[in-house]
Amino acid sequence: MDIRFYNTLTNREEPFEPLEPNKVTMYSCGPTVYDFVHVGNFKSFLFSDLLRRFLACAGYDVHQVMNITDVGHMTDDDVADATGEDKMAVATRKLKEAKKSGDLPDDAIADPDDPYQVAQYFTQAFIEDACALGMKVAQGYPNNMPHATQHVDAMKALIQKLIDKDHAYVADDGVVYFSVQSFSDYGRLSGNTLDHLIEGSGGRITSEHQAVKRHPADFFLWKPDETHIMKWDSPWGAGYPGWHIECSAMAMALLEKEVIDIHTGGEDNIFPHHECEIAQSCSATGHSEFARYWIHPRFLMVDGEKMSKSKGNFYTARDVLEGRVTGRAVHPSVLRFELIKTHYRTQTNFTQKGIQDSANVVRRFTEFGQRVSESAGHQAADVGNDHPVVQAFLGALANDMNISAALAVMHMWIGKEVEDPKEALGVFLKLDSVLGIANLDADEESTDDGDVAGLCKQIDDARIAKDYATADRLRDELVARGYEVRSSANGTVAQQKLA
């Protein structure tokens, strides 16, 4: 299969050729666990999951790693020098205030002053949300999801290697900096070359330590600070690592490669984070590249505007799933589909109408799968990637993850009459192994509420007896409990609402 991806590093589409035949190493920038994760972050995370699933379906053995950042991520992370306050310090303060005010349950976290407990609290919340949304890497947690705090020794070793190679230096204030002038390709990914980077440009290289730095764009690798909320001993004093060095160290440690195939992350990671990753990784290893393909999803807008807490349009995944956005709970499959249904290099607009449209698609797709599964006696034929429908679907995704074209194939196919249910079920399972939006284990009448099927039968009995008042009352009861109720000649069925 001819696969092509748009590579941010080269600003063009390129044929995908992994370093090893049929094997793919992929690193995806993950969450900073200082708060619940918002839908914009999940758009990026779910794209990496879609990419992983596509490559696996296409026949590759995919090894994906996604980090958990629990130290070193500063509030001003768009600045190359990463100034501001540690986000874990912000999180501990917020949780302490929430516990004091009663907004945080007493059993949620024992000590909100303990950054490790805070990190674990929000890590667990992220894993729960990510698993609900079908993220493969999260379903295997903690494997392939390293915590930065567990890999500090690897970071220190990488920093020492950079110092030994004269790519890093210890400044007069004790901070270890990477020397951007020592890496001639600095700026290749983002276009922020040293010729264009001047002090204060765009607020991106302003630092309180400019006087001790060799170049304004030099970024810190280790900062000694005895007062920091999380710190470790090092040859340069007790302190903490920079955000950028974490990903280089963890990617190489867990993927066991100095050069990897794919690196993903939101477009806001391009500079400074990914630019700095490339500089320090290549300088340490001597290779001309760190990742061969850099793939960046664009931002998620909310009702046409950038998410902002001040505008009241800042939504976490939990806000959406638990109904605090639309007024009613949204099924995880619906939110997943809403966040993957548009091309990753287009700016997506998150709206309530979009959620409802996604619910309709998920319902249609799932019901089709349920029908063919029942017709096939739940026995699927072994369908290969050369099947015309699967081939067209994967072929669309092979064109730089053209999800719109892939979904068009899906819609056209499920709109046709099924001739061979077992073959159709095999195709359905192939497509959903990539999309991850259907659950055939939950048929229309099986729910956690054991009496739902019984109530449906009572509705049918009441209709047969022409006791329409009772039928309506029972229907209203199910609707009030969050079910969609439909009656036909084949009887009454109830399904939980998707959105």
Buried (B, 14 or more C-beta within 10 A) or exposed (E): EEBBBBBBBEEEEBEBEBEEEEEBBBBBBBBBBBBBBBBBBBBBBBBBBBBBBBBBBBEBEBBBBBBBBBBBBBBBBBBBBBBBEBBBBBBBBBBBEBBEEEEBEEEBBEEBBBBBBBBBBBBEBBBEBBBBBBBBBBEEBEEBBBBBBEBBEBBBEBBBBBBEEEBBBBBEEBBBBBBBEBBEBBBBBBEBBBEEBEEEEEEBBBBEBBEBBEBBBBBBBBBBBEEBBBBBEBEBBEBBBBBBBBBBBBBBBBBEBBBBBBBBBBBBBBBBBBBBBBBBBBBBBEEEBBBBBBBBBBBBBBEEEEBEEEEEBBBBBBBBBEBBBBEEBBBBBBBBBBBBBBBBBEBBBBBEEBBBBBBEBBBBBBBBBBBBBBBBEEEBBEBEBEBEBBBBBBBBBBBBBBBEBBBBBBEEBBEEEBEEBBBBBBBBBBBBEBBBBBBBEBEBBEBEBEEBBEBBBBBBBBBEEEBEEBBEEBBEBBEEBBBBBBBEEEEBBBBBBBB
